Structure formats: C-alpha cells, structure tokens
C-alpha cells in the first residue's frame, strides 16, 4: 500500500497526466481540425464542419483539461478531479469498446484502448489511495 505521504503526489501525477492528455487532444483538434479529422478517416467538407470539429473535439477536451487543472492545484478538489477523470476516461473507453464491437476496429483502436485503460486504472488507484490515506489520518486523529 502507498504511504500516506506519497498518495497526494501520486494523485497529482495522475491528474497531471490526464491534464496533458486532454490538453494535447484539444490542441490537436483546435489547431489542425482538418488534419486531425483526416487522420481518423473523417472528411470535413465545409467551413461549418471545421468549426464544429474545433468546438466539439477541441473545446470539450479543453474544458475538461481546465477543470482537471483546477483540481490539480486545489488540494481539497484532488479526489473530485480523480473522479472526473475516471468518469471522462471510463466513458470514452466504454464507447470505444462499443465501437470496436460494432465496427470491428480493434486493430486500429488498440493503442488508445491500452492508454485509456492505464489512465483509468491509475485514476482508480490514486482515488482509493486518497480514500485510504484520508481514512487512516482520521483514525489517527480520533
């Protein structure tokens, strides 16, 4: 089990990893929506399509990254940030697995499935480490 002194730093590292991932996704779709869409086999044929790609695939991850940043720098929100990351990444992973089953895209999706699974597992570990560390400190205070 992780030491109670290590847990906050591990949680911060997980939140930082999620922040970087979400930020890179956002940067990719805000900065080069056409190239990013093309890399996934999506064609953007109108200026509105390009704007919508920026706003959906770029803005939503950016908003999520900003929320994770707030949770990263605010100690009292660290567990909230971990739950948020678990929900966002867990949902993305579940929908990706559904897509793999329905669309037969396992080979193309495997790298992202592994990355999302690792981040989800690290988030769970950090959250439960926080729960355990909080529980132990409450017991010591009693």
C-alpha positions in Angstrom: 0.0 0.0 0.0 1.2 3.5 -0.7 2.5 5.7 2.1 0.1 8.4 3.2 2.9 10.9 2.3 3.2 9.6 -1.3 -0.5 9.4 -2.1 -1.1 13.1 -2.7 1.9 13.2 -5.1 0.8 10.1 -6.9 -2.7 11.7 -7.3 -1.2 14.9 -8.6 0.9 12.9 -11.1 -2.2 11.1 -12.3 -4.1 14.4 -12.6 -1.1 16.0 -14.4 -1.1 13.0 -16.9 -4.8 13.5 -17.6 -4.3 17.2 -18.0 -1.6 16.6 -20.6 -3.6 14.1 -22.5 -6.7 16.2 -22.6 -4.7 19.3 -23.5 -2.9 17.5 -26.3 -6.2 16.3 -27.7 -7.6 19.8 -27.6 -4.6 21.3 -29.2 -4.7 18.8 -32.0 -8.3 19.5 -32.9 -8.4 23.2 -32.3 -5.1 23.8 -34.1 -5.5 21.5 -37.0 -9.1 20.2 -37.2 -8.8 19.1 -40.9 -5.6 17.2 -40.4 -6.8 15.6 -37.2 -10.1 14.5 -38.7 -8.3 13.2 -41.8 -6.1 11.0 -39.6 -9.2 9.3 -38.3 -10.8 8.9 -41.7 -13.2 11.8 -41.3 -13.6 14.4 -44.1 -14.5 17.9 -43.2 -16.0 19.5 -46.4 -17.4 22.8 -45.2 -16.2 25.7 -43.0 -19.0 24.9 -40.6 -17.8 21.3 -40.4 -14.3 22.6 -39.5 -15.7 25.0 -36.8 -17.9 22.2 -35.4 -14.8 19.9 -35.2 -12.9 22.6 -33.3 -15.9 23.2 -30.9 -16.7 19.6 -30.2 -13.4 17.6 -30.5 -11.3 20.6 -29.3 -13.3 22.7 -26.9 -14.7 19.8 -24.8 -11.3 18.3 -24.0 -10.0 21.8 -23.3 -12.8 22.4 -20.8 -12.1 19.1 -19.2 -8.4 19.9 -19.0 -9.1 23.2 -17.4 -11.3 21.6 -14.8 -8.6 19.0 -14.1 -6.1 21.8 -13.7 -8.2 23.5 -11.1 -8.5 20.2 -9.2 -4.7 19.7 -9.5 -3.8 23.0 -7.9 -6.6 22.9 -5.3 -5.8 20.2 -2.7 -9.4 19.9 -1.5 -10.5 19.1 -5.1 -8.0 16.4 -5.8 -10.4 13.5 -5.2 -13.1 15.3 -7.2 -10.6 15.6 -10.1 -9.8 11.9 -9.9 -13.5 11.0 -10.0 -13.9 13.4 -13.0 -11.0 11.8 -14.8 -12.4 8.3 -14.1 -15.8 9.3 -15.5 -14.5 11.0 -18.6 -11.9 8.4 -19.5 -14.1 5.5 -18.4 -16.9 6.8 -20.6 -14.5 7.2 -23.6 -13.2 3.7 -23.0 -16.7 2.2 -22.8 -17.8 3.9 -26.0 -14.6 2.9 -27.8 -15.1 -0.7 -26.8 -18.7 -0.5 -28.1 -17.3 0.9 -31.4 -14.8 -1.9 -31.6 -17.6 -4.5 -31.1 -20.0 -2.8 -33.6 -17.5 -1.5 -36.1 -14.7 -4.1 -35.9 -11.9 -1.6 -35.3 -9.8 -3.5 -32.7 -6.5 -3.2 -34.5 -6.9 0.5 -35.2 -8.1 1.2 -31.6 -5.8 -1.0 -29.6 -3.2 1.7 -28.8 -5.9 4.1 -27.4 -7.6 1.3 -25.5 -4.4 0.5 -23.7 -3.7 4.2 -23.0 -7.2 4.8 -21.7 -7.2 1.6 -19.6 -3.8 2.6 -18.0 -5.0 6.1 -17.2 -8.3 4.7 -15.8 -6.5 2.2 -13.6 -4.1 4.8 -12.3 -7.0 7.1 -11.5 -8.7 4.4 -9.6 -5.5 3.6 -7.7 -5.0 7.3 -6.8 -8.6 7.7 -5.7 -8.6 4.7 -3.5 -5.1 5.7 -2.2 -6.6 9.1 -1.2 -9.6 7.3 0.4 -7.3 5.0 2.4 -4.9 7.9 3.4 -7.9 10.0 4.5 -9.3 7.2 6.5 -6.0 6.4 8.2 -5.4 10.1 9.1 -9.0 10.3 10.6 -8.3 7.2 12.6 -5.0 8.7 14.0 -6.8 11.9 14.9 -9.5 10.1 16.9 
